[in-house]
Each structure stands twice: as C-alpha cells, then as structure tokens.
Amino acid sequence: MKLKQLLTAIKYRAEQVPDVDITDLVYDSRKAVPGCAFVCLRGANADGHKYAKMAAEKGAAVIIAEEIVEAPVPVILTDNTRLALAYLSAEFFGHPAEQMHVIGITGTKGKTTTAFMMRSILEAAGHKTGVIGTIGVLYGDTFVQTDNTTPENYEVQKFMRQMVDAGCEYCVMEVSSIGLKDHRVAGFTFELGLFTNFSEDHIGGAEHKDMAEYMACKSMLFRMCRTGIINIDDPNYTGIIKNHTCNIVTYGYDKSADLVAHGEELVTTPGFLGVRFSVTGKLNFTADVAIPGKFNVYNALCAITACSVLNIPVTAMQQGLKTVKVKGRVEPVPMPGDFTLLIDYAHNAVSMQSILTTLRAYNPKRLICMFGAGGNRPKVRRFEMGEVSGNLADLSVITADNSRYENVLDILADIKVGLAKTDGKYIEIPDRREAIRWCIENAQPGDIIVLAGKGHEDYQEIEGKKYPFDERVVIREILDSMKQSS
C-alpha cells in the first residue's frame, strides 16, 4: 500500500511524504522489515521512540511518532501513535470490520463463556464465526494462542482480515478494559456491544488507578457500537452506559428487562452437566445450557438477547446452547463410563472454590479434584488450593502442573500443608499423565472428576522448556491404551 494512501486514515504532520510502498506496520523494532512503517508506541516498560533508529536500520521506510526522533528516514508526526496505529491498521488490512458483523463483549466475568455461547448459536444458524479472546483466536480449524484477552489493534485487524478471507460472517471479540483504554479496538464500529457484569478487578500497577477509571474504560464500548446489550440486574449498569450513543436492549431477571430469565434448574445426565431456564419477554422459550452453574443463566441470556437483535432463529439458540463447549472452562470430555470428566483452568483458590462449589450442587457420588500448582509462584497459593480442595472435594489427586524451575515434590509438599488443615482425603501422583489415568481407571458411576489447572493450555513447562501436553490428547491416548489392554 502506498504511504500516502495509508496516511489518509490519520491526522499527521510531515515535511515530506515519500512515494513509497509500505510492506507492513510494525510497532516492535525487533520485528522491523524492509519497507515497513514503524509506529513508536509508549508502553508501561518501554518507549518505541527510543528504538526508531534501530527500526530504520533494519529497513523501515518511515517512522510514525509523537515527537521528533533521530532516524535516517522520513518521520511522520501524529498526536497519539497508539490511536493512530488502530486507524492505520484498519486501512492497511482493508477495513475487515465493514465486511462482517463484529460483536464486542465487556464485563468483569463471563466474557469468554458468553463469546463461545455466541459462536455456538451463530454457527448452529449456519453462520461461520470467529472468536478473539482469552483463549486465543479461533475460526474454522484455525487456532492461534495470544498473550492478551484483547490483542494489540494491529493484531485485531489482521485476525479480522483473516476471518473475512476464510468466509466468516461474524467475529465475536472479548473486549477488556485495558483493550479499550489502549485503543486496541478503535478504528471500527461494533454491531453489538455486550455487558455482562462489573466488580472489582484490574486495579493498580499498569492497569487502572481506581474503580472509576475501570468503569469509564468499560463504558467506552457503548460509544463504539450500534446496539448495547445490557444486564440491568447489575447495579453498575447505569455507569456503564453513561453517555452511550447506541440503542439499548436489556436482559436479566428483572421483569422490566426486554428478555427475562426465570425458573432455572440444574440438569444432569452422565457426561452432561448444565442448567435449564425459561425466557420470556420479546421471546418465549426454554433453553438447556451445556455448562454447569446457575450463574451461566446470565451468560446464556446475554447471548440470547444479542442473537435476538441479529434475528437468529430460536431453534439455533436452543441448539447452540445445548451443545456449547468452552475450551478449558468446565469442558466435558466424552467418557465410556457412567461418570463425568471435566477439564478446567482453575489454578488458584478463588477459581477452584468457584468450580468445586458449582459442581457440588449437582450431588455427585464423589467429587474428585485433580490439580497441581505452578512453580516459581507464591507458595501461599498452594496452601490455599490444598485447603479449598480438601474442604470441598471428596478426594484430591495432587499432581504436577507447570513446575517450571521447582521440584514437583516440593510443590506437592506445600499443597499438603493446606490439605492438612482439612479432613479431606487425598492421594499423590506426581506424574500428571499417570494421575489422569488413575482418575479414569478408578472412576465410579455418578462421580464428577475435574482436572484443574491446565484448561486450554497444551503444554507443561518444566525446567524452562514447554513440552506438549494437551489433556484432551492425553485422555484419548489413555482410553486407547485401556482398550488395547482389555
């Protein structure tokens, strides 16, 4: 793309604009390539302005900066390079958001689950759908792991372009408060903005200075979308939609909502844990959701409300919710026996307490929790996880997680300090594969077994090296070996 064409996306100042083709946009000088435009970003730990010369020496054709920098190539000045990068990226990738429906989800909790519920419903209706979020980027058979819930704006535009080129009609995106603060989703308009809930999180350090800023950042989404889908049961919703510029559609248990949930009940069959509830208001039907916990009624109702605005058929909503899976989030794995096996990302005391309390409500014959703890992390986490599992699970199977540079036996010894504060039974199997095998071979009818800690991760980190370890693959291999030996 010609530089002059690229710069039509932003306001800028320059003595001259050379007639050059721009091969790429780069904001990390280490990734500079011949013919690229290097955009100087100020981050929490580094300032790209200091690396402009290095980028030019590696071949950058132009530098885009907020101040004059020393570089042997033309420098284009703009007031906010982070915001500029968003608009430049949209222009560079051909404005993919204008070629599909983009849905953004913000909230303290529930973004990932709601995103996958949306995807499941939309695909049940025959619409190819991509997801960008905590677990990574997913469309069709393509999966890319990412570092942030909401990637940098260049990556957002790149992934949306790939989705459009792959035939996606929809992109469902988790929109974090930091992503909004840093303009990672600037440069396009969301078809829908979804609000799940708001509670204290991400305060301090390089994140948000206080709750007021946290809320203000989340509220930005509702000045960037055409229609806002709002949980009116959350008392903070008025602050979230303050100064909104979008249409508002509401959901909740409150009877004044456009779509109202009621009559929720837990549903359990071998291999299926979920929740059933009724929807009234603008639509009237009953939905079964294949993710356990009554709190998932909110996530499902949020997805239903959004899909109702998109005119998705009720039958697709019902089918999508009944078959939804979120990788590594209370994810069921089909088993030949009369018991339930789940994979979950719970890797601290708070998340472990949440999932074990949720599963306990299904009255299993035994609730078995297999878990470890990360190495080179605060030991108090291990004590707390041991205590939570000892109190809530009928049996704890303690094993390895990402031991990193620590001896796994030392980590397990710390977990046992927490277990010792309880009357909980436990067994110790340091090898995680063998621990999973033990859980499967010793399962009894009616058991619920949760493999906690790894979730969507497909590796184990030991002594600075990541080894392939996808629990879904491991389970298949164990089941195959059990068949061969029987």
C-alpha positions in Angstrom: 0.0 0.0 0.0 1.3 3.5 -0.9 2.2 5.5 2.2 0.1 8.5 1.0 -3.0 6.2 0.9 -2.2 4.7 4.3 -1.9 8.2 5.9 -5.4 9.2 4.8 -6.6 7.3 7.9 -5.0 9.7 10.4 -4.2 13.4 11.0 -0.4 13.9 10.7 2.3 16.5 10.2 5.3 15.9 7.9 7.8 17.9 5.9 7.5 15.3 3.1 5.6 12.1 2.4 7.8 9.9 0.2 6.2 8.0 -2.7 6.9 4.5 -1.2 5.0 1.2 -0.8 4.5 0.1 2.8 5.0 -3.6 3.2 3.8 -3.8 6.8 3.0 -1.9 10.0 5.4 -2.7 12.9 5.5 -1.4 16.5 8.2 -3.7 17.8 11.6 -2.7 16.4 12.8 -6.2 16.6 10.2 -7.2 14.0 11.0 -4.4 11.6 11.3 -5.5 8.0 12.4 -3.7 4.8 9.7 -1.3 3.6 7.6 -1.3 6.8 6.2 1.7 8.7 7.5 1.7 12.3 5.0 3.1 14.8 6.5 4.4 18.0 4.3 3.3 21.0 4.8 4.3 24.6 4.3 1.3 26.9 4.5 0.6 30.6 8.0 -0.8 30.2 9.4 0.6 27.0 9.1 3.6 24.7 9.2 2.9 21.0 10.6 6.3 20.2 13.9 5.2 21.6 14.1 2.4 19.0 13.2 4.3 15.9 16.7 4.4 14.6 17.1 0.7 15.1 13.9 0.1 13.2 15.1 2.3 10.3 18.5 0.4 10.2 16.5 -2.8 9.8 14.7 -1.4 6.8 11.7 0.7 8.0 10.8 3.1 5.2 9.2 5.7 7.5 8.8 6.4 11.3 5.4 7.4 12.7 5.9 9.1 16.1 4.6 11.7 18.6 7.8 13.6 18.7 10.9 14.2 16.6 13.2 11.2 16.7 16.6 10.5 15.3 16.3 8.3 12.2 17.8 8.2 8.7 14.2 8.0 7.2 11.3 10.4 7.0 9.4 10.9 10.3 5.6 11.4 10.3 4.2 13.1 13.5 0.8 12.5 15.0 -0.7 13.3 18.4 -1.4 9.8 19.6 0.5 6.9 18.0 -1.5 4.2 19.8 -4.7 5.6 18.4 -3.1 6.2 15.0 -2.0 2.6 14.8 -5.6 1.5 15.2 -6.7 3.6 12.2 -3.6 2.8 10.2 -4.2 -1.0 10.8 -7.8 -0.8 9.7 -6.7 1.0 6.5 -3.8 -1.4 5.9 -6.0 -4.5 6.2 -8.8 -3.1 4.1 -11.4 -2.4 6.9 -12.4 -6.0 7.5 -14.9 -5.0 10.2 -17.0 -3.4 7.5 -17.2 -6.8 5.8 -18.7 -8.8 8.6 -20.7 -8.3 11.9 -18.3 -7.6 14.8 -19.6 -8.2 18.4 -17.8 -7.0 21.4 -18.2 -8.3 25.0 -17.1 -6.5 28.0 -17.5 -7.2 31.8 -15.5 -8.4 34.7 -16.6 -12.0 34.4 -18.3 -14.2 31.8 -16.7 -12.7 28.6 -15.1 -16.0 27.4 -18.2 -18.1 28.2 -20.6 -15.7 26.5 -18.3 -15.4 23.5 -18.3 -19.2 22.9 -22.1 -19.3 23.5 -22.5 -16.6 20.8 -20.3 -18.6 18.4 -22.1 -21.9 19.1 -25.5 -20.2 18.4 -24.4 -18.4 15.3 -22.8 -21.5 13.8 -25.9 -23.5 14.6 -27.7 -20.9 12.5 -25.2 -21.6 9.7 -23.0 -18.5 10.1 -19.3 -19.1 10.2 -18.0 -17.2 13.2 -14.6 -16.3 14.6 -13.6 -15.6 18.2 -10.9 -13.3 19.6 -10.4 -13.6 23.4 -8.7 -15.0 26.4 -8.3 -18.5 25.0 -6.9 -17.1 21.7 -8.1 -16.6 18.2 -10.4 -19.3 16.7 -12.1 -19.6 13.3 -12.8 -22.8 11.4 -10.0 -25.2 12.1 -7.5 -22.4 12.8 -6.4 -21.7 16.4 -3.8 -19.1 17.4 -2.8 -18.5 21.0 -2.5 -14.9 22.1 -0.9 -13.1 25.0 -3.8 -10.7 25.9 -7.6 -11.1 26.1 -7.8 -8.2 23.5 -4.7 -8.2 21.3 -3.0 -5.0 20.1 -5.0 -3.2 17.4 -2.8 -4.3 14.6 -3.4 -7.9 15.5 -7.1 -7.3 15.9 -7.3 -6.0 12.4 -5.0 -8.8 11.0 -7.1 -11.5 12.6 -10.4 -9.9 11.4 -9.0 -9.8 7.8 -8.0 -13.5 8.1 -11.6 -14.3 9.3 -13.2 -12.4 6.4 -10.9 -14.1 3.9 -11.8 -17.5 5.5 -15.5 -16.8 5.0 -16.6 -15.7 8.4 -19.7 -13.6 8.7 -19.3 -12.8 12.4 -16.5 -12.0 14.7 -17.1 -12.3 18.5 -14.5 -10.5 20.5 -13.8 -10.2 24.2 -13.1 -6.5 24.8 -11.1 -5.9 28.0 -11.0 -2.6 29.9 -7.3 -2.4 29.1 -8.0 -3.0 25.4 -10.4 -0.1 25.4 -8.1 2.1 27.4 -5.2 1.4 24.9 -7.4 1.9 21.8 -6.9 -1.7 20.7 -10.5 -1.8 19.3 -10.5 1.7 17.8 -10.9 2.3 14.1 -14.2 0.4 13.5 -17.8 0.2 14.8 -19.1 -2.9 16.6 -22.5 -4.1 15.5 -23.3 -5.1 19.1 -21.6 -4.3 22.5 -22.5 -6.7 25.3 -22.2 -6.0 29.0 -22.1 -9.0 31.4 -21.3 -7.6 34.9 -19.0 -5.3 36.8 -17.0 -5.9 40.0 -13.5 -5.0 41.4 -10.6 -6.2 39.2 -7.5 -5.0 37.4 -6.9 -2.1 39.9 -3.3 -0.9 40.4 0.0 -1.3 38.7 -0.1 -0.7 34.9 -3.8 -1.4 34.8 -6.4 1.0 36.3 -5.8 3.6 39.0 -9.2 3.1 40.6 -12.7 1.7 40.0 -13.9 4.9 38.4 -11.3 4.6 35.7 -12.1 0.9 35.3 -15.8 1.7 34.8 -15.0 4.6 32.5 -12.9 2.4 30.2 -15.6 -0.3 30.0 -18.2 2.3 29.2 -16.3 3.3 26.1 -17.6 0.2 24.2 -21.1 1.7 24.3 -19.9 4.7 22.3 -18.4 2.4 19.8 -21.3 0.1 18.9 -24.7 0.4 17.2 -26.6 -1.6 19.9 -25.8 -2.3 23.5 -26.9 -5.5 25.2 -27.1 -4.7 28.9 -27.5 -6.7 32.1 -29.9 -4.5 34.1 -29.6 -6.7 37.2 -26.1 -5.4 37.7 -26.4 -2.2 39.8 -23.4 -0.7 37.9 -25.1 -0.8 34.5 -26.1 2.9 34.7 -22.4 3.9 35.0 -21.5 1.5 32.2 -24.0 3.1 29.7 -23.3 6.7 30.8 -23.0 8.9 27.8 -23.8 6.0 25.5 -24.5 6.6 21.8 -26.1 3.3 21.0 -29.5 1.7 21.1 -30.0 -0.2 24.4 -31.6 -3.7 24.7 -31.8 -5.2 28.2 -31.7 -8.6 29.8 -31.9 -10.0 33.4 -34.2 -11.5 36.0 -35.8 -8.1 36.5 -39.3 -8.1 34.9 -38.6 -4.7 33.2 -35.9 -6.3 31.0 -36.6 -6.9 27.3 -35.7 -10.5 27.9 -36.3 -12.1 31.3 -34.9 -15.3 32.7 -36.8 -17.4 35.3 -37.3 -20.9 36.6 -33.7 -22.0 36.4 -32.8 -25.6 37.4 -29.8 -27.8 37.3 -29.7 -30.6 34.7 -27.5 -33.7 35.0 -27.1 -36.9 32.9 -23.9 -39.0 32.5 -21.4 -36.7 30.7 -23.7 -33.7 30.8 -23.9 -31.1 33.5 -25.9 -28.0 32.7 -28.7 -25.6 33.5 -32.2 -25.2 32.2 -34.2 -21.9 32.3 -37.1 -20.1 30.6 -37.0 -16.9 28.6 -40.0 -14.5 28.5 -40.5 -11.0 27.1 -39.8 -10.4 23.4 -39.2 -14.1 23.1 -40.7 -17.1 24.9 -38.9 -20.5 25.1 -36.9 -22.8 27.3 -33.2 -23.3 26.9 -30.8 -26.0 28.1 -27.2 -24.9 28.6 -24.4 -27.4 28.4 -22.2 -25.6 31.0 -22.9 -26.1 34.7 -23.8 -23.5 37.3 -26.8 -21.2 37.7 -24.7 -18.2 37.1 -24.4 -19.3 33.5 -28.0 -18.3 33.0 -26.8 -14.7 32.8 -24.2 -15.6 30.2 -26.7 -17.6 28.1 -29.4 -14.9 28.4 -26.8 -12.3 27.3 -26.1 -14.4 24.2 -29.8 -15.0 23.5 -30.5 -11.3 23.8 -27.7 -10.4 21.4 -28.8 -13.1 18.9 -32.4 -11.9 19.1 -31.2 -8.4 17.8 -29.4 -10.2 15.0 -32.7 -12.1 14.1 -31.2 -15.5 14.8 -33.9 -18.2 15.0 -34.8 -19.5 18.4 -34.1 -23.1 17.3 -30.5 -22.1 16.6 -30.3 -20.5 20.1 -31.5 -23.7 21.7 -29.3 -26.0 19.7 -26.2 -23.8 20.2 -26.6 -23.5 23.9 -27.3 -27.2 24.3 -24.0 -28.1 22.6 -21.8 -25.2 23.6 -18.2 -26.0 24.7 -15.6 -23.6 26.0 -12.1 -24.9 25.7 -10.7 -25.5 29.2 -13.7 -23.9 31.0 -15.7 -26.7 32.7 -15.2 -28.6 29.4 -16.7 -32.1 29.4 -14.8 -34.9 27.8 -16.8 -37.9 26.5 -16.2 -41.0 28.6 -17.2 -44.6 28.1 -18.2 -45.0 31.8 -21.2 -43.6 33.8 -19.3 -40.7 35.2 -18.4 -37.1 34.2 -14.9 -35.9 33.4 -14.3 -32.2 33.1 -11.2 -30.0 32.2 -11.0 -26.6 33.8 -8.5 -23.8 34.0 -9.0 -23.2 37.8 -5.5 -22.6 39.0 -5.9 -20.6 42.2 -8.0 -20.9 45.4 -10.8 -18.5 44.2 -11.4 -20.2 40.9 -11.1 -23.6 42.5 -13.6 -22.8 45.2 -16.0 -21.5 42.5 -15.9 -24.6 40.3 -16.0 -27.1 43.2 -18.9 -25.3 44.8 -20.7 -25.3 41.4 -20.1 -29.0 40.9 -21.1 -29.9 44.4 -24.6 -28.6 43.7 -25.0 -31.5 41.2 -24.8 -34.0 44.1 -22.2 -36.3 42.6 -21.5 -39.7 44.2 -17.9 -38.4 44.6 -16.4 -35.1 43.6 -12.8 -35.7 42.7 -10.4 -32.8 42.1 -7.1 -33.5 40.4 -4.7 -30.5 40.5 -1.2 -29.2 41.0 0.3 -25.7 41.3 2.6 -23.6 39.3 6.3 -23.4 40.2 8.1 -20.2 40.9 4.9 -18.6 42.2 3.9 -17.6 45.7 3.7 -20.6 48.0 0.6 -19.3 49.7 -1.4 -20.1 46.5 -0.5 -23.8 47.1 -1.6 -23.8 50.7 -4.9 -22.1 49.8 -5.6 -24.5 46.9 -4.9 -27.5 49.1 -7.2 -26.2 51.8 -10.1 -25.4 49.3 -9.9 -28.8 47.7 -9.6 -30.6 51.0 -12.8 -28.9 52.2 -14.9 -29.2 49.0 -13.8 -32.3 47.2 -14.3 -35.9 48.4 -10.9 -36.8 47.1 -8.0 -34.7 46.0 -5.5 -36.1 43.5 -2.4 -33.9 43.7 0.0 -33.9 40.8 2.2 -31.7 38.6 1.2 -28.6 36.8 3.8 -26.2 35.3 6.5 -26.8 37.8 8.9 -24.5 35.9 12.2 -24.5 37.8 11.0 -26.1 41.0 10.9 -29.7 42.0 7.4 -31.0 41.7 7.7 -32.9 45.1 8.4 -29.6 46.8 5.3 -28.1 45.3 3.2 -31.1 46.4 4.6 -30.8 49.9 3.3 -27.2 50.0 -0.2 -28.3 48.8 -0.3 -30.9 51.5 0.2 -28.1 54.1 -3.2 -26.8 53.1 -4.8 -30.2 52.8 -3.6 -31.0 56.4 -5.9 -28.2 57.7 -8.9 -30.3 56.5 -10.3 -33.7 56.8 -10.1 -34.2 53.1 -8.7 -37.4 51.6 -6.0 -37.2 49.0 -3.5 -39.3 47.0 -0.3 -38.1 45.5 0.7 -39.0 41.9 3.5 -36.6 40.7 3.3 -37.6 37.0 0.2 -35.7 35.6 -0.4 -38.3 32.9 -0.4 -41.1 35.4 -2.7 -39.0 37.7 -5.2 -38.6 34.9 -5.0 -42.4 34.2 -5.7 -43.2 37.8 -8.7 -40.9 37.9 -10.2 -42.6 34.8 -9.4 -46.2 35.9 -10.8 -45.6 39.4 -13.9 -43.6 38.5 -17.2 -44.9 39.9 -20.8 -44.4 38.5 -22.1 -41.0 39.4 -18.6 -39.4 40.0 -17.7 -36.0 38.8 -14.0 -35.6 38.2 -12.4 -32.2 37.4 -8.9 -32.0 36.0 -8.0 -28.5 37.2 -5.2 -26.1 36.3 -4.3 -26.6 32.6 -7.6 -25.8 30.9 -6.9 -24.6 27.3 -3.1 -24.9 27.7 -1.5 -27.6 25.5 1.9 -27.8 27.3 3.7 -28.4 30.5 6.5 -26.1 31.5 9.4 -27.9 33.1 12.9 -26.5 33.7 12.4 -23.7 31.2 11.1 -25.8 28.4 7.5 -26.3 27.2 6.6 -29.9 26.5 3.4 -30.8 24.5 0.6 -31.7 27.0 -3.0 -31.3 25.8 -5.2 -33.1 28.3 -7.7 -34.0 25.6 -5.0 -35.8 23.6 -3.7 -37.4 26.8 -7.1 -38.7 27.7 -7.6 -40.2 24.2 -4.3 -41.9 24.5 -5.1 -43.3 27.9 -8.5 -44.6 26.7 -6.9 -46.2 23.6 -4.3 -48.0 25.8 -7.0 -49.2 28.2 -9.0 -50.7 25.2 -5.9 -52.5 23.9 -5.1 -53.9 27.3 -8.6 -55.1 28.0 
